[in-house]
Amino acid sequence: MYGRKACQLVKDFNSGEKGQLVAFNNDLFDQVIAESSQHYFELQSLIRKMQEKELDVQTSKNEDHFGALIHHLALVRNKRCLMAYLYNRAEILRNLIWKVGPVIPEEIQEKLSHSEEEYLKKHSASLKSYMSRSDLDLAVDMVPPKDPYIQVRVLDDIGEGIVLSDDKTVNFARHSMHFLKRTDAEQFISRGLMEELKG
């Protein structure tokens, strides 16, 4: 049945938790592409056949016309399902960049296709370029904090010589506690390397 694999691809995307990526289904994606190519060739063949009989493709209502219509509609449906699959995955990636920053965790990167990895690099580079030109960090909270400084505890060893926004270098050893600018700490908090200590 035409369109079944494309429908399965969309169901595969919806099977995961909302806002979470499932692994890119390369096999099924390629099968839908191959099916679409087959529809395209069949459609071209039927149109050529009608033109050889000197029939008007738009007005003739014979078996070739209806066959071409079926292949055309199946091709459009497959295209819509492929685009929905890619668009929704890209939307999750864009939202993820805003939550965790340009460095995506390894367990999520394993779920991406090669083209999604390229998209992620280019999107992050564009965002970084825009923020540097406008001298504005769009990744910080939209709600102004009560205090620009927060106390944090390092959860995982980040390393030595980390340069902060005020050009000071800091050693973020595991379980160490620091009093930092919120903007300096947020990138590490969003990646799960630090936690904010409250009260």
Secondary structure, 3 states (H helix, E strand, C coil): CCCHHHHHHHHHHHCCCCCCCCCCCHHHHHHHHHHHHHHHHHHHHHHHHHHHCCCCCCCCCCHHHHHHHHHHHHHHHHHHHHHHHHHHHHHHHHHHHHHHCCCCCHHHHCCCCHHHHHHHHHHHHHHHHHHHHHCCCCCCCCCCCCCCEEEEEECCCCEEEEECCCCCEEEECCCCEEEEEHHHHHHHHHCCCEEEECC
